[in-house]
């Protein structure tokens, strides 16, 4: 007998379109903030590293607080949905400010970057945690929940391709307006942020009006001092911690997107012969190379990532999340390692390997969020408490922490390779052919050997994850019986 399905197509589709909008907003930050800070705002690599470190320390406090607020508060129109109505406008404003480069002294630029980056992270968390908690409230059916998350993560990935497309298009268009060097890059990022902020948040806010919360598991009042608090419940949930650790260890998978523009600037060159070119003609050729390399890399990673995301839905009918993560991570790691041996001088040979390397970007992004739902089922069965907001907050933190690790590796490679951006003329785009082998190879490593190591070691915690197969099926049956005994009804 098939389990009851609760969410009509138009509702889960509205949720997926909202995920697409969110993907547009988050991807411009995660994929391009390091390039913006280093090559447009031109703050020092050490400052960017410190900013990432301090922001993640704050996230370790801020994200659980947001999860606790979601779990402990309920409004007449739901526990999660109200946040989706009030956060889009501040997120849009801060995203535009994040990619605006004011004409300030270096120290003032650092202060501006720190304030806008931390503020963006705080407001985004208050939007992100309720949004990805929502599937847990849409349906009590674990398989339906996993299917919704799988589709939503796929749409989210599609949304993340929008800023990449804009980056490519603007790279071809803006040189025609006599823009070059830093001024061209400033204009490019302002336009990208404006489009992604407005369209992305309009799509996102629709979720508030088009969805319904059906599952509302009450949080029991604390009876005595010996009853575990929310943080203890989260950190003693072994499957959730293993899922989070896998997400952190696989962080370098984000470098395929975040690193694309860096290797396009300083490693790969596939454009026309630059001999005898100067001025606007040289600028146009260099920008065309960046756009072409970025576009091909975006297309290759998109094929691997989106193909994997789409494949997850039918795959989970035959395989469990653990198996999908382990096999895809092995494929991605092996392919990335092969790319390292091929080298930056053979761009087109690297492209098919990039497709394979990006597969875990799709599978892990989908499976990790679905696994969090299973982990919360496990927690509820064992303790009688379901901390949906806190669970999603942990995953939100892992995602941001992972992106910060990826960005930090990029910054560190600038330092290790001795790439001094301040020595490059602001009036013209950098020429990768003029870079030393150390610089080109160092920057190339951020999409090859570093992700390979990351994807290999992320497999380790998955070997100990056990919410699979018959155990998972029995857990869901026992949970349904427990809810029935407690008098919890599903709307």
Order of alpha helices (4+ residues) and beta strands (2+ residues): alpha-alpha-alpha-alpha-alpha-alpha-alpha-alpha-alpha-alpha-alpha-alpha-alpha-alpha-alpha-alpha-alpha-alpha-alpha-alpha
